[in-house]
């Protein structure tokens, strides 16, 4: 935390020459980190209020060729950070377009449809329960490898997922519940989740190059490749695999 604060304090008053100097220092620092923890590439940004004070890219887009260095324009997959977008969008939509609250039960939004394994959850799970991982249903991540899985039919499959935790009495992280959140946003917003995020988040914040792995032509954008460590070695994750898992 001290290093981050020190960097921010220093960068906040940079001129052009100092900008080059801090970029050199960061490059030396990250080159060392890359070797010690198998980091491939990253970007660093310092923003104060609405002003970007510093942007730097370090490492490479991939480790196979090492021909394309990371820049401030390189896109990275944000994985579960997308949950922040999902929760912000849903909250914004229910405030602007409905009389719902975070404590509205899913059964009401889905017009009486019971979607969970037991009647307790089918009758009482709320939007807040989904967002806070309080359903008591474990991850069931193997479902995400099904090439036929969609946001819409996910809701029909939840009834087969047996709970293991206490409803509202245990924390069980579950990405599938955020798949339900995106589906509910589509119902309320009457558009695809991707279009809704563009309209309500990306455009107002001028996130002009941000996009989605589910819709982008990944081979045509400056996207850093993802890797998984297996027996001490980094192996690339294919784009098609990433697209399916994140549906």
N, C-alpha and C positions, 0 to 999 in steps of 0.2 A: 504493500500500500504506500509506503514511503517513497519508493522508486517512482510509482505512478504520479504521486503528488509533486515530486521534485521535477519530473519531466513536464508536467502541466505548467508548473510555475515558470519554468525556463522557456518553454515554447510560447507562452502567452505574450512574450515581448520580443519575439524573434524578428530580425530583419532578414534580407535575402542571404547575406553571407553566413549568418548564424544558422539559418535553415539548412544550408549545405553541411555545416559542421555537425549539427545534431543528427542529420541523416547519416553521416559517416560513422558517428559513434554508435548509433542504433544498428547499423549494418554489421559492425564488428561484434556487437553484443549478440545479435540474432544468429550470425554465422556460427558462433560458438554453441548457442542453444540448439541449432539445427543438428549439429553433430552429436550432441549428448542425448537428445530425446526424440530423434527421428521426425522432427517437424520438417515439412516440405516447403511451405511458404506461408506468409501472412502479410496483412496490412496493418498499419498503425495510423489512427486518426486522432487529432485533438480538436475538439469543438467547444467553443464557449458561446453561449446564447445561440444566435443564428449564424455565427461566423466560424468557418473552418480555418483553424490556425496552422495546422500541419497535416500532411498526408504523405505516407511513405510505404513503399512495397518492398518486401524482402523475400529472398528465396525464389523458387520457380513454380510455374503452374503445374508441372509434373516432374517426377524424378527419373523418368526413363530417358527423355531426350535432353532436358535441361536447356532448351533453346528459347523458351518464352519466360522471361522474368515476371514476377508478380509486380503489378503497379497499383496505383490508387484506383484504377478502373477495373481491376480484376474482380469477378464475382465469386463468392464462396457460398456453398450450401450451408444453411443455418440450422438444419436438423430441427431439434425440438424447440429452438428459439421461435419457430413458427407458431408455437402455442400462444405466445404473447400476442401475435397478430390475430389469432383465432379468438382469444378472449376479448381483446379490444373491439374487434369487429362485432361480435355478438352483443356485447354490452351497448355499443353505439346503436345498433339496429333496434334492439328492444326499447331503448329510450326514445328513439325518433319515430318508430313505426308501429309500436304496439302499446298495450297496457300491461305487458308482462314485466316481471322483475326477475332478478337472479333466483328468487325463491319460488318462481312459478314451476309447477310440476310438468315434467315432459309429457305426461299423459294428456294434459290439457292442450299443449301445443300440437300434439299428434292426434287430436280429436278422439281421445279414448283408447287409442291403440296401446296394447300392453307389449312391451318389447324386451323385458328382462326375464331371467330364469324363474323368479318367484314373484308372487303377488305383492310382497312388501316393496320391492324395488320398483316394480311396474307401476304401483300406485303412488309412490312417494318420492322417487328420485327427482331432484330439481336441477336447474341449470347450474346452481352453485355447487351441487354435489359432483357434477361432471367436471367442472373447472378446478375443483380442489381435490380431486382423486379420492373421494369419500364414498364411492359405491361399494367398496369391499370386493370388487371383481379384479382378479389378477390380470397380468399383462396379456396373455394369450397372443404373443407376438407372432406365433407361427401362422396365424390367420393372414398376416400382412404379406405373406409370400404367395397367396392364392391369386393367380392372374385374373380371375373373374371377380375379385372383390372391388366394389365401388362404394362410394359414400352412401348411396341410397340403399343398396342391399345389405350393407353392414348392419343397419337398423333391424333388418329381419333376421339376422344371425345371432344377435345378442341373447336371444332366449335360450340358446344352447350353451352359453358360457356360465358354468357353475361358479357361484361366489365362494370365496375362501375367507374373507374378512368380515368383520362386523360392519353393517351399514351405518355410516357416519361415526363409527367408533374405531375405525382403523384407516390408516393411510396406505393405499395401494396404487402406486403409479401405473397409469394405464393410458397409452397413446390412442387406443381404439376409442376411448370416450371423447377424445378431441376430434376424431373422425365424425362422431355423432354431432359434436358442436358445429363443425363445418357444414354438415347436412342441415342442421336447424337454421343456420345463417342463410343458407340457400332458400329454405322455405320462407323465412321471414322477409328476406331481401328480394325474392323473386328473380334471382340471377345466379350464375355460377359463383362459387366462392372466390375464384381467381378474379373475376370481374369486379366483385364487391370489394375485395381488398384493394384493387387498383383504384376504384372510385373513392373509397372512404379513407384510405390510408396512404397509398403510394402517391397519388396525385396531389393531395393537400400538402404533403411533406416534400414534394418535388423529388421523390425517389424514382427518377426517370429511367434508370437502368435496371432497377430491380424487376425480377420476373419469377416464374414458377417452373420447377423441374417437371411438373405435370403437363405444361403447355409449350414451353420454349423449345426451339430447335437447338438443342444443347451443343451440337457440333459447330454451330455458327456463332456462338457467343464466347467471350473471353471468360471461361469458367475454369476455376481451379479444380483439378481432378481429386476425387476422394480416394482414401486408402484405408485399408484395414491391416493391423499388425497380426501376423500369424507366425508363431514360432520365431519371433525376433526379427522377422522380415516384413517389409511393407509390400502389400499387394494392391493393385488398383481395383477399384469398384466400378464395374461397367455402368454406363449411364442408364441403360434400360432397366437394370436391377434397381438402381436408385429411384427411378421414376415409379416403378411398381410399389416398392416398399413404402413410399411416401404418399400414396393415394389416400 
